[in-house]
Amino acid sequence: MRAGRRRDSGRGQRGVTLVELMVTLVVQAIFILFVLGLYSRMSTAYRAQGEVSEVQQTLQAARDTILPQLGQAGFGLPDGFKALGDPVTVIPALSVVNDADGTGPDLLRFYYADPTAQARVTSFADLNRQEAVVDFTGGFRIGDVVVLVNPRMNPVTGAADIAQYDACVVRVTAIDAGTNTIRFDSSSPDYNTGANEQCSDVQDATQTEGAASETMIYLFVGRSYRIDPARKELGVLQMSPSGELQPNDWVDMGIGFTDLQLATRYFEDGDAADLDGDGDPQRDWYSSEGQETPDPTGSRPANAVLTQVSVSFAVRTTVELDVVASGATPGFVVGTDPQTIAHNRVGDHPSLALAGVPDASRPPEHRGDHIYRFSTSTVDVRNMGVGR
């Protein structure tokens, strides 16, 4: 009886067949592949979003670094300055080199006086212009690059409404706080010479004005920005902390930059030619060679005063991505008419098609699958119009 019950308890039970096991394994495999594929796509999208976010941060950092400084261009020296012992050449307070390396990106240079350290120059202490007596030496240190500025005021009103500014740049080599003397002799030959001929106009004006001298000494700031022509494949944005007054002092700031485009707007008093077609003939944008100093095209009137600068960047992801890449580079140009290309507020570098173009046929900076972002900002350079 007991044995029979044991035999009956096993009735209705059976194992898993081989077919059922294989079906289960296939279903599980399909599910796992689906999950892995979904994870891979989500991971790729997440990485791509991270790279795009990094590009946006790179753009923002470039703007935050350059634009505030650019807004100071020309402060204290709107008519430019002389340096390195050259008594003739006046270096403009802001200048652009269009298509600087022949492949599209421009180069920007600007300079200004920094009033965080300043003093009034009462006299040049020697005929060779190697030292000056000031009313206060505090704030200046040996090694500082400084600019001496004398405004030639309106002879009728004595005001600065039509002032012209003489300025020269030297490096401080010694300070005597007891006699309030700042020295800039030839022991610093990268900025000074034996007679500092670049300061002759400032010296003459200071001596003529005597005790009423308006000559001031400030700290000097110079900056240049470009995309390194030797490393286009990396897109290296560089800055010269001397504004290229010192050779080969470029410093790397970031990578992934594929374009730097500049456009400048000038006020042209009495001019009747509306070059940019905006309905205002006295204010025109220049986006090609016409914005250079001097203007090789001859299209800019002699009395033109710089009022605004437009700065455009193009940046790409620094790694290739397994997502849909940008089909073309950002374009910084308006229209196709030569007049419009030469006179607009974004630049003169057109977009480059990438989709369907093999890497071998692309410029080095645009090879591979990348996502591009760009920005354009306009800065008022109010200091450039001082005295006009």
C-alpha positions in Angstrom: 0.0 0.0 0.0 2.7 2.4 0.9 4.7 1.5 -2.1 1.7 2.1 -4.3 1.2 5.6 -2.8 4.8 6.4 -3.5 4.3 5.4 -7.1 1.1 7.4 -7.4 2.8 10.6 -6.0 5.0 10.9 -9.0 2.1 10.8 -11.5 1.6 14.0 -13.5 5.3 15.3 -13.1 7.6 15.6 -16.1 11.0 17.3 -16.9 11.7 20.2 -19.3 12.1 19.1 -22.8 15.1 20.1 -24.9 13.0 22.2 -27.2 11.5 24.2 -24.4 15.0 24.8 -23.0 16.3 26.1 -26.3 13.3 28.4 -26.8 13.9 29.8 -23.3 17.5 30.4 -23.9 16.8 32.1 -27.3 14.2 34.4 -25.6 16.6 35.2 -22.8 19.4 35.9 -25.4 17.1 38.2 -27.4 16.2 40.1 -24.2 19.8 40.4 -23.1 20.8 41.7 -26.6 18.0 44.2 -26.5 19.1 45.4 -23.1 22.7 45.6 -24.1 21.8 47.5 -27.3 19.6 49.9 -25.4 22.4 50.4 -22.9 24.9 51.0 -25.6 22.7 53.5 -27.3 22.0 55.3 -24.1 25.7 55.3 -23.2 26.6 56.7 -26.6 24.0 59.4 -26.4 25.2 60.2 -22.9 28.8 60.5 -24.0 27.7 62.6 -27.0 25.7 64.9 -24.8 28.7 65.2 -22.5 31.0 66.1 -25.4 28.5 68.7 -26.7 28.2 70.1 -23.2 32.0 70.4 -23.0 32.0 72.2 -26.4 29.5 74.7 -25.0 31.6 75.2 -21.9 34.6 75.8 -24.2 32.8 78.4 -26.1 31.6 80.1 -22.9 35.1 80.1 -21.5 36.6 81.7 -24.6 33.9 84.4 -24.6 34.4 85.1 -20.9 38.1 85.4 -21.3 38.3 87.5 -24.4 35.2 89.8 -24.6 35.7 91.7 -21.3 39.3 92.4 -22.2 38.3 93.4 -25.7 35.9 96.0 -24.3 38.9 97.8 -22.7 40.8 98.1 -26.0 42.2 101.5 -26.6 41.7 102.8 -23.0 44.3 105.5 -22.5 45.8 105.0 -26.0 43.1 105.2 -28.6 45.5 106.5 -31.2 47.9 103.6 -30.6 51.4 103.7 -29.3 55.1 103.3 -30.2 57.4 100.6 -28.9 60.8 98.9 -29.2 62.6 102.1 -30.0 60.8 102.7 -33.3 60.2 106.4 -33.5 58.0 106.2 -36.6 55.7 103.2 -36.5 52.5 103.6 -34.5 50.9 100.3 -33.4 47.1 100.6 -33.5 45.2 100.0 -30.3 43.2 97.3 -32.1 43.9 95.5 -35.3 42.7 92.4 -37.3 44.6 90.2 -39.7 42.0 88.8 -42.0 42.5 85.1 -43.1 45.7 85.2 -41.0 47.1 81.8 -42.2 45.5 81.6 -45.6 42.9 79.0 -44.5 40.1 81.2 -43.1 40.6 82.0 -39.4 41.5 85.6 -38.5 43.9 87.1 -35.9 43.0 89.7 -33.3 45.3 92.1 -31.5 44.4 94.8 -29.0 46.0 96.9 -26.3 45.0 99.2 -23.4 46.2 101.0 -20.4 45.4 99.4 -17.0 44.6 102.1 -14.4 45.0 99.7 -11.5 48.4 101.3 -11.2 48.8 104.9 -12.4 50.7 108.1 -11.7 51.2 111.5 -13.2 54.5 112.1 -14.9 55.9 115.5 -13.8 59.1 115.4 -15.9 61.6 113.2 -17.8 64.7 113.1 -15.6 67.2 112.8 -18.5 67.5 113.6 -22.2 67.7 109.9 -23.1 64.2 109.2 -21.8 65.4 106.4 -19.5 63.7 107.6 -16.4 60.8 109.8 -15.3 59.7 111.6 -12.2 56.2 110.8 -11.1 53.9 111.9 -8.3 53.5 108.4 -6.8 55.4 105.2 -7.4 53.1 102.9 -5.4 51.5 100.1 -7.4 54.4 99.8 -9.8 57.1 97.1 -9.6 60.3 96.3 -11.4 59.6 94.3 -14.5 56.2 95.9 -15.1 55.5 96.8 -18.8 54.0 100.3 -18.7 52.7 102.9 -21.1 53.3 106.7 -20.9 50.4 108.7 -22.3 50.0 112.4 -23.1 46.7 113.7 -24.5 47.1 116.8 -26.7 44.0 118.7 -25.7 41.8 121.0 -27.7 43.8 124.2 -27.8 40.7 126.4 -27.7 38.6 124.8 -25.0 41.2 122.7 -23.2 38.8 119.8 -23.3 39.4 116.3 -24.6 36.7 116.5 -27.3 39.3 116.5 -30.1 42.3 115.3 -28.1 45.0 113.2 -29.8 47.1 110.8 -27.7 50.8 110.2 -27.8 51.8 107.0 -26.1 54.9 104.8 -25.7 55.6 101.5 -24.1 58.6 100.6 -21.9 59.5 98.2 -19.1 60.3 99.3 -15.6 63.9 98.5 -14.6 64.3 100.3 -11.3 62.1 102.3 -8.9 63.4 105.0 -6.4 60.5 105.7 -4.1 62.6 108.4 -2.3 62.8 110.6 -5.4 59.6 109.3 -7.0 61.6 108.1 -10.0 60.7 105.2 -12.3 63.6 104.0 -14.6 63.3 102.2 -17.9 66.8 101.7 -19.2 68.4 99.4 -21.8 69.0 96.7 -19.2 65.6 95.4 -20.5 66.4 95.4 -24.3 63.2 93.6 -25.2 61.2 96.8 -24.5 63.8 99.6 -24.0 66.7 101.0 -26.0 69.6 103.3 -25.0 67.5 106.4 -25.7 63.9 105.1 -25.9 63.2 107.0 -29.1 59.7 105.8 -29.1 58.9 108.2 -26.2 60.3 111.3 -27.8 56.8 112.7 -28.6 55.6 112.1 -25.0 58.8 113.7 -23.6 58.4 116.8 -25.8 54.8 117.2 -24.7 55.6 116.7 -21.1 58.4 119.2 -21.1 56.3 121.8 -23.0 53.4 121.5 -20.5 55.8 121.7 -17.5 54.1 121.6 -14.1 50.8 121.3 -15.8 51.8 118.1 -17.5 48.9 115.8 -18.4 51.2 112.8 -19.0 50.2 109.7 -17.2 51.9 106.3 -16.7 49.8 103.2 -16.5 50.3 99.4 -16.5 50.2 98.2 -20.1 48.1 95.2 -21.4 48.5 93.6 -24.8 46.7 90.6 -26.1 46.6 88.6 -29.4 44.4 85.7 -30.2 44.6 83.1 -33.1 44.2 79.5 -34.0 47.6 77.9 -34.2 48.4 77.4 -37.9 50.9 74.6 -37.1 48.3 72.4 -35.2 45.2 72.8 -37.2 44.2 69.1 -36.6 43.9 69.9 -32.8 42.3 73.3 -33.2 44.5 75.1 -30.7 43.3 78.5 -29.6 46.3 80.6 -28.6 46.9 83.9 -26.8 50.0 86.1 -26.9 50.2 87.8 -23.4 52.3 90.6 -24.9 50.1 91.3 -27.9 53.1 89.9 -30.0 55.4 92.6 -28.8 57.5 89.7 -27.7 58.3 87.0 -30.3 57.0 83.5 -29.9 55.2 83.9 -26.6 52.0 82.2 -27.7 50.2 80.3 -24.9 47.7 77.5 -25.5 44.2 78.2 -24.2 42.0 75.4 -25.5 41.5 72.8 -28.3 38.8 72.0 -30.7 38.6 75.5 -32.2 38.2 75.4 -36.0 37.4 79.0 -36.8 37.9 82.6 -35.4 36.1 85.2 -37.4 36.1 88.9 -36.8 34.1 91.8 -38.2 34.5 95.5 -37.3 32.1 98.4 -37.4 33.3 101.9 -38.1 31.6 105.4 -37.7 32.4 107.3 -40.9 31.4 111.0 -40.4 29.9 112.5 -43.5 30.2 109.3 -45.6 27.3 108.7 -47.9 28.2 105.1 -49.0 26.0 102.5 -47.2 28.4 99.6 -47.7 26.7 97.1 -45.5 23.2 97.9 -46.7 21.7 98.5 -43.2 20.3 101.9 -44.0 23.0 103.8 -42.0 25.6 105.1 -44.4 27.7 106.5 -41.5 28.2 103.2 -39.8 29.5 100.3 -41.8 30.6 96.7 -41.0 33.8 95.4 -42.5 34.4 91.6 -42.5 37.2 91.0 -45.0 40.5 92.7 -45.8 38.9 96.1 -45.5 39.0 95.8 -41.7 42.8 95.6 -41.6 45.0 98.5 -40.5 46.0 100.0 -42.9 43.0 99.2 -45.2 44.5 97.5 -48.3 41.2 97.8 -50.1 40.9 101.6 -49.7 37.2 101.3 -49.0 37.3 102.7 -45.4 37.3 106.5 -45.1 40.3 108.2 -43.5 38.2 109.6 -40.7 36.6 106.2 -39.8 36.4 105.5 -36.0 36.2 101.9 -34.8 33.1 101.4 -32.6 32.2 97.7 -32.5 33.9 94.3 -32.9 32.1 91.1 -33.7 33.8 87.9 -32.5 32.7 84.5 -33.8 34.1 81.1 -32.8 33.5 77.6 -34.2 34.3 74.7 -31.9 34.0 70.9 -32.5 34.0 67.9 -30.2 37.5 66.8 -29.5 36.7 63.0 -30.0 34.9 61.2 -32.7 31.4 60.1 -31.8 29.2 57.2 -32.9 26.2 59.5 -33.4 24.9 61.6 -36.3 27.8 64.1 -36.9 27.4 67.6 -38.2 27.0 67.6 -42.0 28.8 70.9 -42.4 30.9 73.3 -40.5 29.4 76.6 -39.2 29.4 79.3 -41.9 30.4 82.8 -41.0 29.4 84.7 -44.1 26.3 86.5 -45.4 25.2 85.8 -49.0 27.3 85.3 -52.0 27.6 88.8 -53.4 31.2 90.1 -52.9 29.9 93.4 -51.5 27.9 91.6 -48.8 30.7 89.2 -48.0 33.0 92.1 -47.4 30.6 94.1 -45.3 28.6 92.0 -42.7 28.8 91.5 -39.0 29.9 87.8 -38.9 32.9 87.3 -41.2 33.9 86.0 -44.6 34.5 82.3 -44.1 31.8 80.1 -45.7 30.5 76.8 -44.4 32.3 73.6 -45.6 30.3 70.5 -46.5 31.3 67.4 -44.6 28.6 64.8 -45.2 29.7 62.3 -47.8 33.1 63.8 -48.1 36.0 61.4 -47.2 38.5 62.5 -44.6 41.3 62.6 -47.2 39.4 65.4 -49.0 38.9 67.5 -45.9 41.2 70.0 -44.2 43.0 68.5 -41.2 40.8 70.3 -38.6 37.6 68.8 -40.1 38.5 65.2 -40.4 36.5 62.6 -38.5 32.9 62.6 -37.2 32.3 65.5 -34.9 29.6 67.8 -33.7 30.1 71.5 -34.1 28.8 74.5 -32.2 29.4 78.2 -32.7 28.8 81.6 -31.2 28.9 85.3 -32.3 29.2 88.2 -29.8 29.4 91.9 -30.4 31.5 94.2 -28.2 31.4 98.0 -28.0 34.9 99.4 -28.0 34.0 102.7 -26.6 37.5 103.7 -25.7 38.5 103.8 -29.4 36.3 106.8 -30.1 37.8 109.0 -27.3 38.8 112.4 -28.6 37.1 112.1 -31.9 
